[in-house]
Amino acid sequence: MTFNRRNDRERETSEFEEKMLFVNRTSKTYQGGRRFRFAALVILGDRNGRVGMGIGKAKEVPVAIEKAKAIARKNMITVPVENGTIPHDIVGENSTSRVLLKPAGPGTGVIAGTVPRSIAELAGITNMLSKELGSRNKVNVAYAVFDGLKNLRTAKQVRAMRGIDVQPRVAGPAANSATTEAGAAQAGGAQ
């Protein structure tokens, strides 16, 4: 059996959409001149709750991007998306960067900076508000957004963690009349 990298790569990229956020170039001076190295920050997502981030470093940009994609595939997280938004407010932190993520109503869109917007869109979040606090370094902001998204919990998950089995409340006038009739029947039976 032969290993065909190109076919494997095409198969993998069809599952996830990718977005390269930035490429950083560093140089070191040697006796013969400068040598450059590159770092690439890449986000992968399926727009259905799964998203990953990776930073790859190499002597050439395409190699750095491929490494970043491979790392992003390994670091995939699942984001709870309810009605196109996140379940609750949360602040993600990394180093000196903090990012506030807030749910938004339908039709609001993603109101965020470049990095949080890219991550939210590839995660499948269509309505969200965010504010970058502290350092605005793209790498730290990306890690802070991932920290926030990792710590999101749905109401169902919180109830399961606490061991509470809560039945949904029935609201409205029909529910009130049903309970008063049951109360009256019990009171009548007690007499």
C-alpha positions as CSV (number, residue, x, y, z in Angstrom):
1,M,0.0,0.0,0.0
2,T,1.4,3.4,-1.0
3,F,1.2,6.6,1.0
4,N,-0.1,9.5,-1.1
5,R,0.2,12.7,0.8
6,R,-1.7,14.8,-1.7
7,N,-4.8,12.7,-1.6
8,D,-4.8,12.5,2.2
9,R,-4.4,16.3,2.4
10,E,-7.3,16.9,0.0
11,R,-9.5,14.5,2.0
12,E,-8.6,16.2,5.3
13,T,-9.1,19.8,4.0
14,S,-12.5,18.9,2.6
15,E,-13.7,18.2,6.1
16,F,-12.4,21.5,7.6
17,E,-12.2,25.0,6.4
18,E,-9.0,26.8,7.2
19,K,-8.0,30.4,7.8
20,M,-4.5,31.7,8.1
21,L,-4.5,34.6,10.6
22,F,-0.9,35.8,10.3
23,V,2.7,34.9,9.4
24,N,5.5,36.3,11.6
25,R,9.0,36.6,10.2
26,T,12.1,36.5,12.5
27,S,15.7,36.8,11.5
28,K,19.0,35.9,13.0
29,T,22.3,37.4,11.8
30,Y,25.1,35.0,11.1
31,Q,28.6,35.7,9.7
32,G,27.4,35.1,6.1
33,G,24.2,37.2,6.5
34,R,20.7,36.9,7.9
35,R,18.7,33.8,8.1
36,F,14.9,34.0,8.2
37,R,12.4,31.8,9.9
38,F,8.6,32.0,9.8
39,A,5.8,31.3,12.2
40,A,2.2,30.8,10.9
41,L,-1.1,30.9,13.0
42,V,-3.8,28.8,11.4
43,I,-7.4,28.2,12.4
44,L,-9.4,25.1,11.2
45,G,-13.1,24.6,11.7
46,D,-16.1,22.8,10.3
47,R,-18.7,25.6,11.0
48,N,-20.5,23.1,13.1
49,G,-19.1,23.4,16.6
50,R,-15.5,22.0,16.0
51,V,-12.6,24.3,15.8
52,G,-8.8,24.0,16.2
53,M,-5.8,26.3,16.3
54,G,-2.1,25.7,15.6
55,I,1.2,27.6,15.3
56,G,3.8,26.2,13.0
57,K,7.4,27.3,12.6
58,A,9.8,26.6,9.7
59,K,12.4,28.1,7.4
60,E,9.7,28.5,4.6
61,V,6.2,29.8,4.8
62,P,4.4,26.9,3.1
63,V,6.1,24.4,5.5
64,A,5.1,26.5,8.5
65,I,1.5,26.6,7.3
66,E,1.4,22.8,6.9
67,K,2.8,22.3,10.3
68,A,0.3,24.7,11.8
69,K,-2.6,22.8,10.1
70,A,-1.3,19.5,11.5
71,I,-1.1,21.0,15.0
72,A,-4.6,22.6,14.6
73,R,-6.1,19.2,13.7
74,K,-4.6,17.7,16.9
75,N,-5.9,20.5,19.1
76,M,-9.6,20.5,18.0
77,I,-12.2,21.5,20.6
78,T,-16.0,21.2,20.5
79,V,-17.9,24.5,21.2
80,P,-21.5,24.3,22.4
81,V,-23.5,26.5,20.0
82,E,-27.1,27.1,20.8
83,N,-29.3,29.0,18.3
84,G,-26.2,30.3,16.5
85,T,-24.6,31.8,19.7
86,I,-22.8,30.8,22.8
87,P,-24.7,29.7,26.0
88,H,-23.4,32.4,28.4
89,D,-20.9,35.2,29.0
90,I,-17.3,34.1,29.6
91,V,-13.8,35.7,29.9
92,G,-10.9,33.7,28.4
93,E,-7.4,34.4,29.6
94,N,-3.9,33.8,28.3
95,S,-0.8,35.6,29.5
96,T,-1.7,39.3,29.6
97,S,-4.6,39.0,27.1
98,R,-8.2,38.6,28.2
99,V,-11.2,38.3,25.8
100,L,-14.8,38.8,26.9
101,L,-17.2,36.7,24.9
102,K,-21.0,37.4,25.1
103,P,-24.0,35.8,23.5
104,A,-26.1,38.0,21.1
105,G,-29.6,37.8,19.7
106,P,-30.5,36.6,16.3
107,G,-29.4,38.9,13.5
108,T,-26.6,40.6,15.5
109,G,-23.7,38.9,13.7
110,V,-20.2,38.5,15.1
111,I,-19.1,41.8,16.5
112,A,-15.4,41.1,17.3
113,G,-11.8,41.8,16.4
114,T,-10.1,39.9,13.6
115,V,-8.9,36.9,15.6
116,P,-12.1,36.3,17.7
117,R,-14.3,36.7,14.6
118,S,-12.3,34.2,12.6
119,I,-12.4,31.6,15.4
120,A,-16.2,32.2,16.0
121,E,-17.1,31.9,12.3
122,L,-15.2,28.7,11.8
123,A,-16.8,27.3,15.0
124,G,-20.2,28.0,13.5
125,I,-21.1,30.9,15.8
126,T,-23.2,33.5,13.9
127,N,-24.2,35.9,16.7
128,M,-21.7,37.0,19.3
129,L,-20.1,40.0,20.9
130,S,-16.5,40.2,22.1
131,K,-14.0,42.6,23.5
132,E,-10.3,42.2,23.7
133,L,-8.9,43.3,27.0
134,G,-5.2,43.8,27.9
135,S,-2.6,42.8,25.3
136,R,-3.8,42.6,21.7
137,N,-1.1,40.3,20.5
138,K,-2.7,38.0,18.0
139,V,-1.3,34.7,19.4
140,N,-2.2,35.5,23.0
141,V,-5.7,36.7,21.9
142,A,-6.2,33.4,20.0
143,Y,-5.2,31.4,23.0
144,A,-7.5,33.5,25.2
145,V,-10.5,32.9,22.9
146,F,-9.8,29.2,22.9
147,D,-9.6,29.2,26.7
148,G,-13.0,30.9,26.8
149,L,-14.6,28.5,24.3
150,K,-13.2,25.5,26.1
151,N,-14.8,26.5,29.4
152,L,-18.3,27.1,27.9
153,R,-21.0,24.8,29.4
154,T,-24.6,24.3,28.4
155,A,-27.4,24.3,31.0
156,K,-27.8,20.5,30.4
157,Q,-24.0,19.9,31.0
158,V,-24.1,21.9,34.3
159,R,-27.2,20.0,35.6
160,A,-25.4,16.7,34.7
161,M,-22.2,17.8,36.6
162,R,-24.2,18.8,39.7
163,G,-26.4,15.6,39.6
164,I,-29.6,17.6,39.3
165,D,-32.5,16.2,37.2
166,V,-34.7,19.2,36.6
167,Q,-37.9,18.9,34.6
168,P,-38.7,21.9,32.4
169,R,-41.3,24.3,33.9
170,V,-44.7,24.6,32.2
171,A,-45.6,28.2,32.1
172,G,-48.9,29.9,31.2
173,P,-52.5,30.0,32.4
174,A,-53.2,26.4,31.5
175,A,-50.5,25.3,33.9
176,N,-51.8,27.4,36.7
177,S,-55.4,26.1,36.3
178,A,-54.2,22.5,36.2
179,T,-52.3,23.0,39.5
180,T,-55.2,24.7,41.2
181,E,-57.6,22.0,40.1
182,A,-55.2,19.3,41.5
183,G,-54.9,21.3,44.7
184,A,-58.6,21.6,45.0
185,A,-59.1,17.9,44.4
186,Q,-56.6,17.1,47.1
187,A,-58.2,19.6,49.5
188,G,-61.6,18.1,48.8
189,G,-60.4,14.6,49.3
190,A,-58.9,15.6,52.7
191,Q,-62.2,16.8,54.1
